[in-house]
Amino acid sequence: MATYLGLVNNVLIRLREAQVSTVTQTTYSTLIGTFINDAKKRVEDAYMWNALKQTITVSTVGGTQNYTLTGSGQRFKVLQVINNTNDYELRLITSNDMNQYTNFGTQQNGDPFYYTFNGIDSNGDNKVDIYPIPDGIQSLRFDLIIPQDDLSSDSTMMLIPADPVIFAAYALAAAERGEDQGLASSEAIQIARTILGDTIAIEASRHYENDSWSTV
């Protein structure tokens, strides 16, 4: 894994700029740090990276339908939701279906089989409704892809592979300052996309269930 400072210096070298001892040492290194975080977001969103997999466990309370996925943020992707207590998978349904189940006819209480997303809490974490409304304590396992927070300190380690982020950040920097005897921004973008595709292909060989991705 690469540090925030290491990523910034890697891009600076490719731009034929002097390396720095801290990301915020100069105005330009600070800009490159911003490009690193922009590129990181794009690469994170392009694929279901194994390094970003996390599990959030929710313990139900009898009579309570809405639960917070603490630490999920808002950019996560769902891999699977499992009832650990009774060993089955919950199914995602629409908000309209959840409203009908909850409000039309006789409300059911028991083992939850369905879930839908319903709002966020004050920390920006998503909340889910489940149905039937649980009648006791059960353990629900949410397997998610949760992007890493923006890199901030020099020593912060980035979780996803470094090369796609470095070349995507370089492409952003090349576009920002224009052609100056280096790669044209269009060429840099194409190289970044090729490297992203190659990196995803390597990881996909170990996780064949994740067969879709997007470009930066």
C-alpha positions in Angstrom: 0.0 0.0 0.0 1.1 3.5 -0.7 1.1 6.5 1.6 -0.6 9.8 0.7 2.8 11.6 0.5 4.3 8.8 -1.6 1.4 9.0 -4.1 1.8 12.8 -4.4 5.6 12.5 -4.9 5.1 9.8 -7.5 2.8 12.2 -9.6 5.2 15.1 -9.0 8.1 13.1 -10.5 6.0 12.3 -13.6 5.3 16.0 -13.9 9.1 16.8 -13.7 8.5 18.6 -10.4 10.6 18.5 -7.2 9.5 16.0 -4.5 8.2 17.4 -1.2 8.5 16.3 2.4 4.9 17.0 3.2 1.8 17.1 0.9 1.0 20.7 1.8 4.6 22.0 1.3 3.8 24.0 -1.8 0.6 25.2 -3.4 1.2 22.8 -6.3 1.9 19.8 -4.1 -1.4 20.6 -2.3 -3.2 20.7 -5.7 -1.7 17.3 -6.6 -2.9 16.0 -3.3 -6.4 17.1 -4.2 -6.0 15.3 -7.6 -4.9 12.1 -5.8 -8.2 12.1 -3.7 -10.2 12.9 -6.8 -8.6 10.0 -8.7 -9.0 7.7 -5.7 -12.7 8.3 -5.7 -13.0 7.5 -9.4 -11.0 4.3 -9.1 -12.9 3.2 -6.0 -16.2 3.7 -7.8 -15.0 1.8 -10.9 -14.9 -1.7 -9.3 -15.8 -3.7 -6.2 -12.3 -3.7 -4.7 -11.6 -6.5 -2.3 -9.6 -4.1 -0.1 -12.8 -2.1 0.5 -14.9 -5.0 1.7 -16.4 -4.5 5.2 -19.1 -6.2 7.2 -21.5 -4.2 9.4 -23.5 -6.3 11.8 -26.9 -5.1 13.0 -28.6 -6.6 16.1 -32.4 -6.2 15.8 -34.6 -5.1 18.6 -38.2 -6.4 19.0 -40.7 -4.0 17.4 -38.0 -1.8 15.7 -38.0 -1.5 11.9 -35.3 1.1 11.1 -31.6 0.6 11.8 -28.4 2.6 11.1 -25.5 1.1 9.2 -22.9 2.7 11.4 -19.8 3.6 9.4 -21.3 2.9 6.0 -21.3 6.5 4.7 -23.2 7.1 1.4 -20.9 5.8 -1.3 -21.1 2.1 -0.4 -22.2 -0.8 -2.5 -24.0 -3.9 -1.2 -22.6 -7.3 -1.7 -25.0 -9.4 0.4 -27.3 -9.1 3.4 -27.6 -12.3 5.5 -29.6 -13.2 8.6 -26.8 -14.8 10.7 -29.3 -16.0 13.3 -31.4 -18.1 10.9 -29.0 -18.6 8.0 -30.8 -17.0 5.0 -30.3 -14.0 2.7 -32.5 -10.9 2.9 -33.8 -9.4 -0.3 -33.7 -5.7 -1.3 -37.1 -4.3 -2.2 -38.3 -0.9 -3.3 -39.4 1.8 -0.9 -42.9 1.6 -2.4 -43.1 -2.2 -1.6 -41.8 -1.6 1.9 -44.5 1.1 2.5 -47.2 -1.3 1.3 -45.9 -4.2 3.5 -45.7 -1.9 6.5 -48.9 0.2 6.1 -51.4 -1.9 4.1 -53.3 -4.6 5.8 -52.1 -6.4 9.0 -48.5 -5.6 9.9 -46.4 -8.7 10.3 -43.8 -9.2 13.1 -41.3 -12.0 13.0 -38.1 -13.0 11.1 -37.2 -10.2 8.6 -36.8 -11.2 5.0 -36.7 -7.8 3.2 -34.8 -4.6 3.5 -34.8 -1.2 1.8 -32.8 2.0 2.4 -34.6 4.8 4.2 -32.7 8.0 5.1 -29.4 8.8 6.8 -28.5 9.7 10.3 -26.7 12.8 11.6 -23.3 11.3 10.7 -24.3 10.7 7.1 -24.6 6.9 7.6 -27.4 5.1 5.7 -30.4 3.7 7.5 -32.4 0.6 6.5 -36.0 -0.6 7.1 -36.5 -4.3 7.4 -39.7 -6.4 7.2 -41.3 -8.3 8.8 -40.6 -6.1 11.8 -38.5 -8.3 14.1 -40.1 -9.7 17.2 -36.8 -10.2 19.0 -33.0 -10.1 18.8 -31.5 -11.3 15.5 -28.1 -10.7 13.9 -28.1 -9.2 10.4 -24.9 -9.2 8.4 -24.4 -6.4 5.8 -21.4 -7.2 3.5 -20.5 -3.9 1.8 -17.9 -2.2 -0.3 -17.1 1.0 1.6 -14.8 3.6 0.0 -12.0 4.9 2.2 -12.2 8.5 3.5 -10.1 11.1 1.7 -6.4 10.8 2.3 -5.4 13.6 4.7 -2.1 13.1 6.6 1.2 12.3 4.9 1.4 8.8 6.3 -2.2 7.7 5.6 -2.1 4.4 3.6 -4.4 4.1 0.6 -6.2 0.8 0.5 -6.8 0.3 -3.2 -4.1 -0.4 -5.8 -1.8 2.6 -6.3 -1.1 2.6 -10.1 -4.6 3.4 -11.3 -4.8 6.3 -8.9 -1.4 7.6 -9.7 -2.0 7.7 -13.5 -5.5 9.1 -13.1 -4.2 11.9 -10.9 -1.4 12.5 -13.4 -4.0 12.8 -16.2 -5.9 15.4 -14.1 -2.7 17.3 -13.5 -1.8 17.2 -17.2 -5.2 18.5 -18.2 -5.0 21.3 -15.6 -1.7 22.7 -16.7 -1.9 21.9 -20.4 0.8 20.4 -22.7 4.3 21.4 -21.7 6.5 18.8 -23.6 5.0 16.0 -21.5 2.1 13.7 -22.4 -1.0 15.4 -23.8 -3.9 15.0 -21.4 -5.8 12.8 -23.8 -2.9 10.4 -24.0 -2.6 10.5 -20.2 -6.3 9.7 -19.8 -6.0 6.7 -22.2 -3.0 5.4 -20.3 -4.9 5.7 -17.0 -7.8 3.8 -18.4 -5.6 1.0 -19.7 -3.8 0.7 -16.3 -7.2 0.6 -14.5 -8.5 -2.1 -16.8 -5.3 -4.2 -16.3 -5.4 -3.8 -12.6 -9.1 -4.8 -12.5 -8.4 -7.8 -14.7 -5.8 -9.0 -12.2 -8.2 -8.6 -9.3 -11.2 -10.0 -11.2 -9.2 -13.3 -11.8 -9.5 -13.8 -8.0 -13.1 -12.6 -7.7 -15.0 -13.7 -10.8 -18.3 -12.8 -9.2 -17.5 -9.1 -9.8 -17.7 -9.0 -13.6 -18.6 -5.4 -14.1 -16.6 -2.2 -13.9 -16.4 1.4 -15.3 -13.6 3.7 -16.5 -12.1 6.6 -14.6 
